[in-house]
């Protein structure tokens, strides 16, 4: 590679919002890409992405854009990925690497295997652990991934060169790179991400459908605000995530129900000592995590 030459030639991004758009902006800011081509659901979204400098131009036909792309990032809701994989599969070039930004991995890997078949080695799954309640190209930020985790979940068919290319792209965005298997990824994130969202949505929904909901929301303060902030997240996206990872999520939900059953029994028996013990263990774990 010549001095000063970008590490990547063409990057193609499906989904030019927060995740895909921030990936593009970060690589541009690092001087690491020659051209970014964007695909999206609506021409108006792509126009905004181009006006904001997120992409250099909008793609029209994958047949004309995929074959000479260095990296294709699919950064759409996970339910849209199977159709996109099927659209691009016939046009993968010899050096094209496909990756994704999905919050679940088992379903995404299964869809990729069905679409790419003998070319599955060209797909390197990943999950950037960064986000916000806002969406669309205007939410994209060049510094979104600075100091954030990106989990790469390699497949047995991935060679070292392709894996290193994807890791390098995310590292140029400022991210810290971790590796998990797809199965372990889904177990971990069912517990620390998907379940908290499910519980937050459930609590707000429980209050919202009560006849006197306004009374409860009038007196809800900072504790309620902190606990339920993520209930303001995108319903379509979280519907897809919960359904895609439902097996692991059901297991975590059952475990949490057991914890609630224990708390109910402790309260019913007015067992203050046990209640304080549970709270103490939780407090210590939360403080240790918060200070790390």
LOPAVO-252856 format. One record per residue (C-alpha): residue number from 1; residue in three letters; z negated, y negated, x negated. Coordinates in pm, whole numbers, plus 32768, in hexadecimal, padded with zeros to 4 digits. Last residue first. Layout:
# residues N
REC, NUM, ALA, Z, Y, X
...
***
This chain:
# residues 292
REC, 292, UNK, 71F4, 803D, 85A9
REC, 291, UNK, 70F7, 7F59, 8651
REC, 290, UNK, 7160, 7FA7, 87B3
REC, 289, UNK, 7165, 811E, 8774
REC, 288, UNK, 7001, 811D, 86ED
REC, 287, UNK, 6F8E, 803F, 880B
REC, 286, UNK, 7035, 811C, 8912
REC, 285, UNK, 6FA0, 825B, 887F
REC, 284, UNK, 6E43, 81C0, 8872
REC, 283, UNK, 6E5A, 8140, 89D7
REC, 282, UNK, 6ED8, 828C, 8A5E
REC, 281, UNK, 6DBE, 834E, 89B9
REC, 280, UNK, 6CC0, 8251, 8A3A
REC, 279, UNK, 6D4A, 8252, 8B9E
REC, 278, UNK, 6D31, 83CE, 8BAE
REC, 277, UNK, 6BCB, 83C4, 8B25
REC, 276, UNK, 6B6C, 82AB, 8C14
REC, 275, UNK, 6BDF, 837A, 8D3B
REC, 274, UNK, 6B26, 84AC, 8CB9
REC, 273, UNK, 69DF, 83E8, 8C9F
REC, 272, UNK, 6A12, 833C, 8DEE
REC, 271, UNK, 6A28, 8481, 8EB0
REC, 270, UNK, 6A1E, 83F6, 9012
REC, 269, UNK, 6A7E, 8552, 908D
REC, 268, UNK, 6BA3, 84C9, 9157
REC, 267, UNK, 6BFB, 83E7, 9033
REC, 266, UNK, 6C08, 8509, 8F3F
REC, 265, UNK, 6CCF, 85D9, 9039
REC, 264, UNK, 6DCA, 84C0, 9068
REC, 263, UNK, 6DE7, 8491, 8EF2
REC, 262, UNK, 6E2E, 8604, 8EC5
REC, 261, UNK, 6F36, 85FC, 8FD6
REC, 260, UNK, 6FD3, 84CD, 8F31
REC, 259, UNK, 6FE9, 8587, 8DE6
REC, 258, UNK, 7083, 86B2, 8E96
REC, 257, UNK, 717C, 85C6, 8F3A
REC, 256, UNK, 71D1, 8545, 8DDD
REC, 255, UNK, 7222, 86A3, 8D64
REC, 254, UNK, 72F9, 86E3, 8E97
REC, 253, UNK, 73B0, 859B, 8E5A
REC, 252, UNK, 73E9, 85F9, 8CEF
REC, 251, UNK, 7484, 8744, 8D56
REC, 250, UNK, 7555, 869C, 8E61
REC, 249, UNK, 75D1, 85A6, 8D5B
REC, 248, UNK, 763F, 86BC, 8C71
REC, 247, UNK, 770E, 875E, 8D83
REC, 246, UNK, 777C, 8611, 8E1C
REC, 245, UNK, 781B, 8585, 8CE4
REC, 244, UNK, 796B, 852A, 8D80
REC, 243, UNK, 78CC, 84DF, 8ED1
REC, 242, UNK, 77CD, 83F0, 8E3D
REC, 241, UNK, 78D0, 8348, 8D5E
REC, 240, UNK, 79CD, 831B, 8E77
REC, 239, UNK, 78CF, 8282, 8F66
REC, 238, UNK, 7858, 81AA, 8E45
REC, 237, UNK, 79B2, 8117, 8E11
REC, 236, UNK, 79EE, 80DE, 8F82
REC, 235, UNK, 7897, 803C, 8FB7
REC, 234, UNK, 78BB, 7F3F, 8E97
REC, 233, UNK, 7761, 7EE1, 8E17
REC, 232, UNK, 766A, 7E07, 8ED7
REC, 231, UNK, 7584, 7F36, 8EF5
REC, 230, UNK, 755D, 7F0F, 8D7B
REC, 229, UNK, 746A, 7DEF, 8DA8
REC, 228, UNK, 7387, 7EC5, 8E85
REC, 227, UNK, 725F, 7F05, 8DA0
REC, 226, UNK, 7263, 7DAC, 8D03
REC, 225, UNK, 7282, 7CF5, 8E4F
REC, 224, UNK, 7175, 7DCB, 8EF3
REC, 223, UNK, 7086, 7D7C, 8DD6
REC, 222, UNK, 70EC, 7C0D, 8DDD
REC, 221, UNK, 70A2, 7BCE, 8F4C
REC, 220, UNK, 70ED, 7C63, 90A2
REC, 219, UNK, 7033, 7B95, 91AA
REC, 218, UNK, 715F, 7B18, 926D
REC, 217, UNK, 7217, 7C60, 9233
REC, 216, UNK, 710F, 7D1B, 92F9
REC, 215, UNK, 7114, 7C29, 9420
REC, 214, UNK, 728E, 7C20, 9429
REC, 213, UNK, 729A, 7D9B, 944A
REC, 212, UNK, 71DC, 7D95, 9595
REC, 211, UNK, 72C3, 7E86, 964C
REC, 210, UNK, 72D5, 7F63, 9516
REC, 209, UNK, 7432, 7FA7, 948E
REC, 208, UNK, 740F, 7EC5, 935D
REC, 207, UNK, 72BE, 7F55, 92F6
REC, 206, UNK, 7338, 80BA, 92CB
REC, 205, UNK, 7481, 803C, 9239
REC, 204, UNK, 73C9, 7F79, 912B
REC, 203, UNK, 72FC, 80AB, 90CF
REC, 202, UNK, 7426, 8198, 90D3
REC, 201, UNK, 7507, 80B7, 9001
REC, 200, UNK, 73F8, 80A0, 8EF7
REC, 199, UNK, 73B7, 8215, 8F02
REC, 198, UNK, 752A, 826A, 8ED7
REC, 197, UNK, 754D, 816E, 8DBE
REC, 196, UNK, 741D, 81FD, 8D0D
REC, 195, UNK, 74AB, 835F, 8D3A
REC, 194, UNK, 75FE, 8305, 8CA2
REC, 193, UNK, 7579, 8257, 8B6E
REC, 192, UNK, 745E, 8304, 8AB2
REC, 191, UNK, 7457, 845B, 8B55
REC, 190, UNK, 75C4, 8497, 8BB4
REC, 189, UNK, 7618, 83EE, 8A6C
REC, 188, UNK, 756E, 84FA, 899C
REC, 187, UNK, 75F8, 8625, 8A59
REC, 186, UNK, 7759, 8593, 8A5F
REC, 185, UNK, 7757, 8550, 88EA
REC, 184, UNK, 76CC, 86AA, 88A0
REC, 183, UNK, 77F4, 8749, 8951
REC, 182, UNK, 78F9, 8667, 88B0
REC, 181, UNK, 7866, 86BB, 8758
REC, 180, UNK, 77BC, 8594, 86B5
REC, 179, UNK, 781E, 84A8, 859C
REC, 178, UNK, 77A5, 8348, 8550
REC, 177, UNK, 7858, 820D, 84DB
REC, 176, UNK, 77B7, 80B7, 84BA
REC, 175, UNK, 78A2, 7FAF, 8548
REC, 174, UNK, 792A, 7E73, 84A7
REC, 173, UNK, 7A86, 7E83, 8542
REC, 172, UNK, 7B06, 7EF7, 83ED
REC, 171, UNK, 7A16, 801D, 8413
REC, 170, UNK, 7ABD, 8074, 855E
REC, 169, UNK, 7C13, 8085, 84BA
REC, 168, UNK, 7B89, 8144, 838F
REC, 167, UNK, 7AEC, 824D, 846D
REC, 166, UNK, 7C37, 827E, 851F
REC, 165, UNK, 7CF7, 829A, 83D9
REC, 164, UNK, 7BEF, 8381, 8341
REC, 163, UNK, 7C10, 8476, 8461
REC, 162, UNK, 7D89, 8476, 843D
REC, 161, UNK, 7D74, 84B7, 82C7
REC, 160, UNK, 7C62, 85BD, 82E3
REC, 159, UNK, 7D27, 869C, 83CE
REC, 158, UNK, 7CD2, 86AF, 853F
REC, 157, UNK, 7D09, 880A, 85D5
REC, 156, UNK, 7B97, 8862, 85DF
REC, 155, UNK, 7B61, 872B, 86B5
REC, 154, UNK, 7AA2, 85FB, 863C
REC, 153, UNK, 79A6, 8541, 8716
REC, 152, UNK, 7998, 83DF, 8689
REC, 151, UNK, 786E, 8312, 86FA
REC, 150, UNK, 788E, 819B, 86C4
REC, 149, UNK, 7748, 80E3, 8690
REC, 148, UNK, 772B, 7F68, 8691
REC, 147, UNK, 76F3, 7E8C, 855F
REC, 146, UNK, 781F, 7DB1, 85B3
REC, 145, UNK, 78D2, 7E5D, 86D2
REC, 144, UNK, 78F0, 7D34, 87BE
REC, 143, UNK, 7949, 7C41, 86A6
REC, 142, UNK, 7AB7, 7C04, 8704
REC, 141, UNK, 7A5A, 7BD8, 886F
REC, 140, UNK, 7B0C, 7C4E, 89AC
REC, 139, UNK, 7A78, 7BCE, 8AF5
REC, 138, UNK, 7BAD, 7AFA, 8B40
REC, 137, UNK, 7C83, 7C34, 8B2B
REC, 136, UNK, 7BD0, 7CD8, 8C52
REC, 135, UNK, 7A65, 7D3A, 8C84
REC, 134, UNK, 7909, 7CA5, 8C93
REC, 133, UNK, 77CD, 7D79, 8CB6
REC, 132, UNK, 77C3, 7DB1, 8B43
REC, 131, UNK, 781B, 7EBC, 8A49
REC, 130, UNK, 77E3, 7F5F, 88FD
REC, 129, UNK, 77AC, 80C8, 889C
REC, 128, UNK, 7914, 810D, 8832
REC, 127, UNK, 7973, 8273, 8894
REC, 126, UNK, 7A6F, 8340, 87D0
REC, 125, UNK, 7B5F, 8464, 87F7
REC, 124, UNK, 7C62, 84AB, 86E4
REC, 123, UNK, 7DAE, 851C, 877C
REC, 122, UNK, 7EC3, 8574, 8685
REC, 121, UNK, 7E33, 86D3, 865D
REC, 120, UNK, 7E84, 870A, 87CD
REC, 119, UNK, 7FF6, 871A, 8775
REC, 118, UNK, 8020, 8884, 87E3
REC, 117, UNK, 7FA3, 882B, 893E
REC, 116, UNK, 7FB1, 86AF, 8960
REC, 115, UNK, 7F85, 8695, 8ADA
REC, 114, UNK, 7E9A, 87B4, 8B2E
REC, 113, UNK, 7DD7, 878D, 89E9
REC, 112, UNK, 7DB2, 8617, 8A29
REC, 111, UNK, 7D2F, 8652, 8B88
REC, 110, UNK, 7C2E, 874C, 8B06
REC, 109, UNK, 7BC7, 8659, 89F2
REC, 108, UNK, 7B97, 8544, 8AF2
REC, 107, UNK, 7AC9, 8624, 8BD5
REC, 106, UNK, 79DF, 868F, 8ABC
REC, 105, UNK, 79CC, 8532, 8A23
REC, 104, UNK, 7924, 843C, 8B08
REC, 103, UNK, 7900, 82C6, 8ACD
REC, 102, UNK, 7A71, 82A3, 8A7E
REC, 101, UNK, 7AF7, 81CA, 8965
REC, 100, UNK, 7C23, 829B, 8904
REC, 99, UNK, 7CED, 8313, 87DC
REC, 98, UNK, 7E59, 8369, 879F
REC, 97, UNK, 7EEC, 8387, 8642
REC, 96, UNK, 8061, 8360, 860A
REC, 95, UNK, 80E5, 83D3, 84B8
REC, 94, UNK, 81E4, 84D6, 852D
REC, 93, UNK, 8233, 8406, 8663
REC, 92, UNK, 81A4, 8449, 87BA
REC, 91, UNK, 82AB, 840B, 88C5
REC, 90, UNK, 828B, 8534, 89B0
REC, 89, UNK, 810F, 850C, 89C6
REC, 88, UNK, 810F, 839D, 8A2F
REC, 87, UNK, 8126, 83C2, 8BA8
REC, 86, UNK, 804D, 84FC, 8BBA
REC, 85, UNK, 7F39, 8452, 8AF2
REC, 84, UNK, 7F4D, 8327, 8BDC
REC, 83, UNK, 7F2B, 8402, 8D11
REC, 82, UNK, 7E01, 84BC, 8C7E
REC, 81, UNK, 7D5C, 8372, 8C12
REC, 80, UNK, 7D3E, 82C3, 8D62
REC, 79, UNK, 7BFB, 8374, 8DC7
REC, 78, UNK, 7B5F, 830F, 8C7A
REC, 77, UNK, 7B70, 819C, 8CC5
REC, 76, UNK, 7C6D, 8102, 8BD4
REC, 75, UNK, 7C59, 80D2, 8A5C
REC, 74, UNK, 7D6C, 81BD, 89E4
REC, 73, UNK, 7D9F, 8157, 887A
REC, 72, UNK, 7EED, 81B6, 87DC
REC, 71, UNK, 7EE9, 81A5, 8661
REC, 70, UNK, 8002, 8196, 8563
REC, 69, UNK, 810E, 8152, 8665
REC, 68, UNK, 8275, 81B1, 860E
REC, 67, UNK, 82A5, 82B5, 8721
REC, 66, UNK, 81CC, 8209, 8825
REC, 65, UNK, 8288, 80C7, 8872
REC, 64, UNK, 83E5, 8108, 88FF
REC, 63, UNK, 8396, 8243, 89C6
REC, 62, UNK, 8256, 819C, 8A3D
REC, 61, UNK, 832E, 80AF, 8B0E
REC, 60, UNK, 82D0, 7F47, 8B5D
REC, 59, UNK, 81DE, 7EDD, 8A4C
REC, 58, UNK, 814D, 7D81, 8A57
REC, 57, UNK, 8158, 7CA9, 8921
REC, 56, UNK, 8080, 7C28, 8809
REC, 55, UNK, 7F3C, 7C9B, 88A6
REC, 54, UNK, 7DE3, 7BF8, 88B8
REC, 53, UNK, 7E7A, 7AA7, 886B
REC, 52, UNK, 7DE8, 7A04, 89A2
REC, 51, UNK, 7F42, 79C5, 8A34
REC, 50, UNK, 7FA1, 7B2F, 89EC
REC, 49, UNK, 7E6F, 7BBB, 8A9E
REC, 48, UNK, 7EA9, 7ACD, 8BC2
REC, 47, UNK, 800E, 7B44, 8BE4
REC, 46, UNK, 7F99, 7CAF, 8BCC
REC, 45, UNK, 7EAA, 7C76, 8CEC
REC, 44, UNK, 7FBE, 7BD4, 8DBB
REC, 43, UNK, 80AC, 7CF5, 8D78
REC, 42, UNK, 7FB5, 7DE5, 8E1C
REC, 41, UNK, 7F30, 7F3F, 8DC3
REC, 40, UNK, 7F35, 7F0D, 8C4E
REC, 39, UNK, 7FF4, 7F53, 8B0D
REC, 38, UNK, 7FC8, 7E84, 89D2
REC, 37, UNK, 8084, 7E72, 8889
REC, 36, UNK, 7FC7, 7DFB, 8754
REC, 35, UNK, 808B, 7DA7, 861A
REC, 34, UNK, 8052, 7D90, 84A4
REC, 33, UNK, 7EEF, 7E16, 8499
REC, 32, UNK, 7DCE, 7E00, 83A0
REC, 31, UNK, 7DAD, 7C88, 8372
REC, 30, UNK, 7C3A, 7CB1, 83C2
REC, 29, UNK, 7C57, 7BB8, 84E1
REC, 28, UNK, 7D7E, 7C7E, 8567
REC, 27, UNK, 7CB8, 7DC1, 8556
REC, 26, UNK, 7B98, 7D1C, 8610
REC, 25, UNK, 7C7D, 7C85, 8718
REC, 24, UNK, 7D22, 7DD3, 8761
REC, 23, UNK, 7BDA, 7E92, 877E
REC, 22, UNK, 7B4D, 7D7A, 8857
REC, 21, UNK, 7C76, 7D98, 8940
REC, 20, UNK, 7C55, 7F10, 895E
REC, 19, UNK, 7AE2, 7F09, 89B3
REC, 18, UNK, 7AC3, 7DC6, 8A7D
REC, 17, UNK, 7C19, 7DC8, 8B20
REC, 16, UNK, 7D70, 7E21, 8A98
REC, 15, UNK, 7D87, 7F7E, 8B2D
REC, 14, UNK, 7E86, 805C, 8A81
REC, 13, UNK, 7E98, 7FD6, 891E
REC, 12, UNK, 7FB5, 8016, 882D
REC, 11, UNK, 7F78, 7FC3, 86BE
REC, 10, UNK, 80A7, 7F87, 85E0
REC, 9, UNK, 8097, 7F6B, 8466
REC, 8, UNK, 7F3C, 7FC6, 83F3
REC, 7, UNK, 7E9B, 7F87, 82A1
REC, 6, UNK, 7F26, 7E26, 8296
REC, 5, UNK, 7FDD, 7DCB, 8152
REC, 4, UNK, 7F18, 7CDD, 8075
REC, 3, UNK, 7F4D, 7DAA, 7F3E
REC, 2, UNK, 8060, 7EA8, 7F7A
REC, 1, UNK, 8000, 8000, 8000
***
